[in-house]
Amino acid sequence: MLEEVERWLSTRSWSANDRPLHRILAAKQRTGQTVSVVLPALNEEATVGDIVAVIRHDLMRQVPLVDELVVVDSGSTDRTSEVAAAAGARVVHRDDILPRLPAVPGKGEVLWRSLLATSGDIVCFVDADLRDFSSDFVSGIVGPLLTEPDVDLVKAMYDRPLSGAAGQGGRVTELMARPLLNMHWPRLAGFVQPLGGEYAARRSLLEQLPFPVGYGVELGMLVDALHLSGLDALAQVDVGVRKHRHQDGQALGRMAAAIYRTAQLRLARGHLIRPSLTQFERGEDGFEPRTYSVDTEERPPMVEIAEYQARKAA
């Protein structure tokens, strides 16, 4: 491991317990910064309500840490929007944000548009499929941004059990993302959960970043933030255990392809590989090929969007 990464691990890797809530609140009051929490959601009626309820109870009613709690529904066909609204979130549909630009499917698309639907100085993203959710996932990663003025982005790190067995990383993380980062961006090798969906960042950073529209958004954001802000502006916080719905192997294959594509674009912008992935499923006549397109689009930095510029100038 690079000496710089070893130093970074000792100075920029913390536990949620390192910053008691009263210290975080004091820093928030002193700096006057506001905090928005965004939950991107697609058919998450079973879990989104509990997450919203915990955040509202622990971090809005009991203590005033979170100023804005928004669920961005990206086209759910279940009761995700109704459940989230009933629990106390402001629910916005992806297609109602920046309607002049037709939306494309993908998590990154939702996160990008959420910048126009929120106003906090600090934006915290939380996946909507978490079970047994703890508000430490929010306060833990928001805390350093309020107490450390030179930190711009904080990722959560945690154990991810699979089928009852303990584990530190997800399957795509260990088989795709970690090897890519170690080989091509070794300064990012210290991140325990580089693809984790729980992270917080300053708006001033997020608005300058391009957003891959699909699953490559987390890796792309880390690489771009490293180049824009430097390693010492990035950090991670241990928040314990993350429990969520696991995807099947073929879905993970498509996720890995999107992540590889995101990395490849950043390694050699002038040479693009075939942006599709063929997988196989057993049918009546044996294995049948299924070809899926890999996310090829990226949204520009939000600060370049006219509607966002107009809101900042208002």
VMD Tcl script that draws the C-alpha trace (Angstrom):
set ca {
  {0.00 0.00 0.00}
  {1.21 3.49 -0.79}
  {2.65 5.40 2.14}
  {0.21 8.22 1.33}
  {-2.74 5.83 1.65}
  {-1.47 4.47 4.97}
  {-1.24 8.02 6.27}
  {-4.72 8.76 4.90}
  {-6.17 5.74 6.66}
  {-4.83 7.01 9.99}
  {-6.07 10.58 9.50}
  {-9.22 10.31 7.37}
  {-10.86 7.07 8.52}
  {-13.11 7.46 11.54}
  {-15.87 5.78 13.49}
  {-19.32 7.27 13.94}
  {-18.55 7.26 17.67}
  {-15.67 9.70 17.19}
  {-18.08 12.61 16.86}
  {-20.86 12.70 19.46}
  {-24.08 14.22 18.20}
  {-23.78 17.27 20.46}
  {-20.42 18.10 18.89}
  {-21.85 17.77 15.37}
  {-24.81 19.99 16.26}
  {-22.54 22.61 17.79}
  {-20.50 22.70 14.60}
  {-23.66 22.99 12.49}
  {-24.87 25.92 14.58}
  {-21.46 27.58 14.47}
  {-21.03 27.26 10.70}
  {-24.66 27.83 9.73}
  {-24.55 25.04 7.14}
  {-27.72 23.22 6.12}
  {-28.09 19.49 5.49}
  {-30.24 17.72 2.89}
  {-30.78 13.95 2.88}
  {-31.75 12.31 -0.42}
  {-33.13 8.79 -0.81}
  {-33.17 7.60 -4.44}
  {-35.98 5.06 -4.61}
  {-37.35 2.54 -7.10}
  {-39.95 0.09 -5.78}
  {-38.79 0.26 -2.16}
  {-42.15 0.40 -0.34}
  {-41.01 -2.31 2.10}
  {-38.11 -0.26 3.51}
  {-38.30 3.41 2.55}
  {-40.90 4.31 5.19}
  {-38.83 2.99 8.08}
  {-35.73 4.85 6.89}
  {-37.64 8.12 6.59}
  {-39.25 7.63 9.99}
  {-35.92 7.02 11.73}
  {-34.29 10.08 10.17}
  {-37.25 12.30 11.01}
  {-37.43 11.08 14.61}
  {-33.71 11.02 15.43}
  {-32.29 13.85 13.33}
  {-35.17 16.26 12.74}
  {-37.43 16.05 15.79}
  {-35.07 15.03 18.59}
  {-32.18 17.10 17.26}
  {-32.13 19.60 14.35}
  {-29.36 18.05 12.24}
  {-31.26 17.39 9.00}
  {-33.02 20.36 7.42}
  {-34.47 18.65 4.37}
  {-35.46 15.03 3.70}
  {-36.32 14.21 0.09}
  {-37.24 10.91 -1.57}
  {-36.72 10.99 -5.33}
  {-38.93 8.33 -6.93}
  {-37.47 7.13 -10.21}
  {-40.62 5.47 -11.56}
  {-41.83 3.06 -8.89}
  {-44.79 0.85 -9.71}
  {-45.51 0.05 -6.06}
  {-46.47 2.35 -3.17}
  {-43.00 3.79 -2.60}
  {-44.14 7.41 -2.99}
  {-47.19 7.01 -0.75}
  {-45.25 5.21 1.99}
  {-42.42 7.76 1.94}
  {-44.82 10.71 2.08}
  {-46.82 9.14 4.90}
  {-43.58 8.72 6.89}
  {-42.83 12.42 6.49}
  {-40.55 12.81 3.49}
  {-41.00 15.29 0.68}
  {-41.44 13.09 -2.38}
  {-40.37 14.31 -5.81}
  {-40.64 12.33 -9.02}
  {-37.49 12.13 -11.11}
  {-39.33 13.26 -14.25}
  {-40.61 16.43 -12.56}
  {-37.07 17.68 -11.95}
  {-35.59 19.48 -14.95}
  {-38.42 18.30 -17.25}
  {-36.89 19.86 -20.38}
  {-34.31 17.05 -20.31}
  {-35.97 13.64 -20.78}
  {-34.88 11.36 -17.95}
  {-32.99 8.15 -18.58}
  {-33.08 5.09 -16.31}
  {-30.37 4.81 -13.69}
  {-29.41 5.66 -10.14}
  {-26.88 8.30 -11.17}
  {-29.58 10.14 -13.10}
  {-31.68 10.40 -9.93}
  {-28.76 11.61 -7.79}
  {-27.81 14.23 -10.39}
  {-31.34 15.60 -10.62}
  {-31.67 15.66 -6.83}
  {-29.18 18.53 -6.70}
  {-31.81 20.71 -8.36}
  {-34.54 19.47 -5.99}
  {-32.61 20.20 -2.78}
  {-30.96 23.22 -1.23}
  {-28.64 22.01 1.55}
  {-25.00 23.05 1.72}
  {-24.29 19.39 2.50}
  {-26.08 16.65 0.57}
  {-26.28 13.15 2.06}
  {-27.31 10.19 -0.11}
  {-28.83 7.06 1.46}
  {-30.05 3.99 -0.44}
  {-33.73 3.25 0.15}
  {-33.45 -0.54 0.48}
  {-31.67 -0.66 3.87}
  {-33.11 -2.80 6.66}
  {-32.64 -2.24 10.41}
  {-31.62 1.31 9.55}
  {-29.72 3.44 12.06}
  {-29.51 7.22 11.91}
  {-25.75 6.81 12.45}
  {-25.61 6.26 8.69}
  {-26.50 9.94 8.30}
  {-24.93 11.63 11.33}
  {-21.77 9.56 10.95}
  {-20.99 10.74 7.43}
  {-22.36 14.27 7.79}
  {-20.35 14.87 10.98}
  {-16.89 15.29 9.41}
  {-18.25 17.74 6.84}
  {-19.48 19.96 9.68}
  {-16.43 19.61 11.93}
  {-13.59 19.40 9.37}
  {-13.62 22.35 6.93}
  {-11.04 20.74 4.63}
  {-13.13 17.56 4.04}
  {-15.41 17.61 0.98}
  {-16.75 14.05 0.65}
  {-17.33 11.29 3.20}
  {-18.28 7.69 2.42}
  {-19.78 5.24 4.88}
  {-17.93 1.99 5.52}
  {-19.53 -1.06 7.08}
  {-19.78 -4.84 7.11}
  {-22.12 -6.31 4.49}
  {-23.39 -9.73 5.56}
  {-24.33 -12.13 2.76}
  {-26.48 -15.15 3.58}
  {-25.68 -14.74 7.24}
  {-21.92 -14.61 6.74}
  {-19.96 -11.51 7.67}
  {-18.24 -9.64 4.90}
  {-16.60 -6.29 4.36}
  {-17.37 -5.63 0.73}
  {-19.97 -6.52 -1.88}
  {-19.32 -8.94 -4.69}
  {-18.95 -6.28 -7.40}
  {-16.76 -4.25 -5.06}
  {-14.32 -7.11 -4.52}
  {-14.31 -8.50 -8.06}
  {-14.44 -5.30 -10.10}
  {-14.16 -1.97 -8.27}
  {-11.36 -2.73 -5.82}
  {-9.02 -4.22 -8.44}
  {-9.70 -1.27 -10.76}
  {-8.98 1.29 -8.06}
  {-5.86 -0.47 -6.81}
  {-4.40 -0.76 -10.29}
  {-5.39 2.57 -11.81}
  {-6.12 4.92 -8.89}
  {-4.08 3.44 -6.03}
  {-4.56 6.57 -3.92}
  {-8.19 5.43 -3.52}
  {-7.20 1.94 -2.36}
  {-8.03 2.76 1.27}
  {-11.77 3.01 0.74}
  {-13.53 0.05 2.34}
  {-16.80 0.60 0.46}
  {-15.99 2.52 -2.73}
  {-19.35 1.56 -4.28}
  {-21.46 2.13 -1.16}
  {-24.61 4.18 -1.66}
  {-24.31 6.07 1.61}
  {-22.12 9.15 1.35}
  {-22.28 12.87 1.97}
  {-20.56 15.75 0.22}
  {-20.51 19.49 0.00}
  {-22.79 20.88 -2.67}
  {-19.88 23.01 -3.85}
  {-18.13 19.76 -4.87}
  {-21.13 17.82 -6.20}
  {-22.24 20.60 -8.52}
  {-18.85 20.49 -10.28}
  {-18.86 16.73 -10.94}
  {-20.18 14.87 -13.98}
  {-22.63 12.11 -13.00}
  {-22.64 8.75 -14.81}
  {-26.35 8.03 -15.15}
  {-26.19 4.41 -13.98}
  {-24.36 2.17 -11.52}
  {-21.00 3.75 -12.30}
  {-21.91 6.90 -10.41}
  {-20.16 6.00 -7.16}
  {-16.86 5.01 -8.74}
  {-16.95 7.96 -11.11}
  {-17.64 10.35 -8.27}
  {-14.71 9.05 -6.21}
  {-12.25 9.28 -9.10}
  {-13.42 12.73 -10.16}
  {-13.46 14.04 -6.58}
  {-9.89 12.81 -6.11}
  {-8.75 14.78 -9.14}
  {-10.75 17.87 -8.23}
  {-10.21 18.07 -4.45}
  {-7.30 15.75 -3.60}
  {-7.10 12.71 -1.35}
  {-7.10 14.60 1.95}
  {-10.49 16.11 1.08}
  {-11.98 12.59 1.04}
  {-12.79 10.52 4.12}
  {-14.73 7.50 5.38}
  {-16.62 6.68 8.57}
  {-17.42 3.27 10.06}
  {-21.18 3.07 10.73}
  {-21.41 -0.62 11.63}
  {-23.44 -3.09 9.55}
  {-25.42 -2.55 6.36}
  {-28.32 -4.91 5.66}
  {-30.15 -4.67 2.36}
  {-31.63 -6.63 -0.53}
  {-29.00 -8.48 -2.54}
  {-29.21 -8.72 -6.31}
  {-28.79 -11.85 -8.40}
  {-25.64 -12.69 -10.28}
  {-26.80 -11.42 -13.66}
  {-27.84 -8.04 -12.24}
  {-24.42 -7.82 -10.64}
  {-22.83 -8.58 -14.00}
  {-24.62 -5.63 -15.56}
  {-23.57 -3.46 -12.63}
  {-19.94 -4.54 -13.08}
  {-20.06 -3.74 -16.80}
  {-21.34 -0.22 -16.09}
  {-18.64 0.33 -13.51}
  {-15.93 -0.89 -15.87}
  {-17.26 1.43 -18.56}
  {-17.13 4.38 -16.14}
  {-13.53 3.54 -15.28}
  {-12.57 3.06 -18.92}
  {-13.96 6.47 -19.86}
  {-11.78 8.06 -17.21}
  {-8.71 6.14 -18.28}
  {-8.91 6.85 -22.00}
  {-11.58 9.30 -23.11}
  {-10.66 8.87 -26.75}
  {-11.13 5.10 -27.03}
  {-14.50 3.54 -26.27}
  {-15.10 -0.17 -26.00}
  {-18.33 -1.87 -27.09}
  {-20.93 -0.57 -24.61}
  {-22.97 -3.75 -24.28}
  {-22.96 -6.98 -22.29}
  {-24.23 -10.39 -23.36}
  {-25.37 -12.79 -20.65}
  {-27.01 -16.21 -20.85}
  {-30.22 -17.62 -19.40}
  {-31.44 -21.19 -19.67}
  {-34.58 -21.49 -21.78}
  {-36.59 -24.34 -23.24}
  {-33.97 -24.93 -25.93}
  {-30.89 -24.48 -23.77}
  {-28.93 -21.36 -22.96}
  {-30.24 -18.27 -24.66}
  {-28.24 -15.04 -25.05}
  {-29.54 -11.77 -23.65}
  {-27.69 -8.60 -24.60}
  {-28.01 -5.48 -22.51}
  {-26.74 -2.02 -23.27}
  {-24.28 -0.61 -20.75}
  {-24.92 2.91 -19.49}
  {-23.12 5.17 -21.94}
  {-24.33 8.57 -20.90}
  {-23.06 10.99 -18.29}
  {-24.74 14.15 -17.08}
  {-22.59 17.30 -17.06}
  {-21.72 19.11 -13.82}
  {-24.94 20.57 -12.44}
  {-23.34 24.00 -12.20}
  {-23.47 24.11 -16.03}
  {-27.27 23.70 -16.14}
  {-29.15 26.94 -16.80}
  {-31.95 26.21 -14.33}
  {-29.44 25.53 -11.58}
  {-27.50 28.70 -12.39}
  {-30.74 30.70 -12.26}
  {-31.62 29.28 -8.85}
  {-28.18 30.13 -7.46}
  {-28.45 33.68 -8.81}
  {-31.92 34.22 -7.32}
}
mol new
graphics top color blue
foreach p $ca { graphics top sphere $p radius 0.5 }
foreach p [lrange $ca 0 end-1] q [lrange $ca 1 end] { graphics top cylinder $p $q radius 0.2 }
display resetview
